């Protein structure tokens, strides 16, 4: 597993891409737009999206955001959803950094 911390400026998006690992994307501030397979998800700080291996996707933000990605080896995702999935995440404890 690899953790990536990143900022995305307002009105920016990363080019559509795919990779040979699973990805979980979530915003620690702002709102992300995740587009995959003709669907778009607006991800707030209370949500995350699961992106299975090999799916072409794009991540962006209208107003800018701080976000985190977990990159998970393909074999470690066995038994997890094979479709993009939005799910709830708990906010961090007071004073804690995500």
Residue, then its C-alpha position, 0 to 999 in steps of 0.5 A: x500500500x502506498x499513501x499519497x498526499x496531494x493538493x489540487x488547485x481550483x478548476x483543475x483535473x488530472x488527465x484520464x488515466x488508469x493504473x495496475x493497482x486499486x485506489x481509494x481517493x478522499x478529500x480532507x478539505x474541499x470537494x473532489x470530482x471523480x469521473x469514471x466509466x461515464x459516471x461523475x461523483x462529487x466526493x466531500x470530506x465525509x466520503x471516499x471512492x474505491x477505484x478498482x484496478x484498470x479503470x480509466x478515471x479522472x480526479x478534479x476539483x472546481x474550487x480546489x481541494x486537499x486529498x489523499x489516495x491509497x494505492x493498494x496492490x491488485x492482489x490485496x483487493x481480492x474480494x472487494x468491489x469490481x465497480x467504482x464505489x462511493x462510501x462514507x468515511x469518519x472525520x478525524x479526531x479533533x486535532x488529528x491530521x488525516 
